[in-house]
């Protein structure tokens, strides 16, 4: 881990009043959860890719994609 990243993590841990270890644990949990969500979404997308959708289903799928992107936020 680069010194700059370590210093930023240390500062953030102090700001949040938690240990660096707890900060890294929280970060890893969030990273893993986002990755699992992305894998699940990809799996769902592959499952419905070949299925013909009516207009209502297309609209619902579009809304789900928008919501999913909102949940994922920025990339790691």
N, C-alpha and C positions, 0 to 999 in steps of 0.2 A: 504494500500500500504506500502510495506516495506521501511524502511528509505533509504536503499541503492538504491532502484529503484527511490525513490523520488529525491535523490541527483543526480543520473545520469540524470534524466529528467530535473532537474533544470540546470545542467551544459550544457546539450545539448540545452536547450532553450536559455541560454545566448550566446552560441556559434553561434546559428542561428539568434540571435537578434530578438527573438520573445518571447511572454509571455508563461508561462507554460500552461496557458489555451489554447492558440493557438496550442501549441505542442500536447496537449492531444486531441484537436479537430482533428488535422491532423492525428494523430495516429488512432483515432476511425474511421475516414472516410476511411482510408486505410484498416483497419481491416474489416469493413463492406463490402467494395467493394470486397476484396479478398474472403470473405465468400459467398457473392452473386454469384461471378464468379464460386466458387467451387460447389455451389448448382445448378447453371445452367449447368455446365459440367456434374454433376451427373445425372441430368434430361435428358440431351442429350444422355448420355451413356446408360441409362435405355431404352430410346426410340429406340435406334438402336441395342441394345443387341440381340434382337430376329430376327432382319431383316438380311437375308443373304446378305453378301457383296461380290462384285467381287474384284479382285486383286487391281484395281485402287482405289476403295473405301477404301480398307484396308490400302493402302499406304497413302492416304489422311488423314485417321483417325489417323494413327500413327504419322504423321507430326503435326496434330492438338494437339494431346496429348503432344508431345514434346514441342510445342510452349506454351501450357497452363501451363505446369510445369515451363517453363522459366518465364512466367508472374507471377506466384504465388510466386516464390522465396522461401524464407524460411518460415517455419511455425511460427505462433505466439505462 
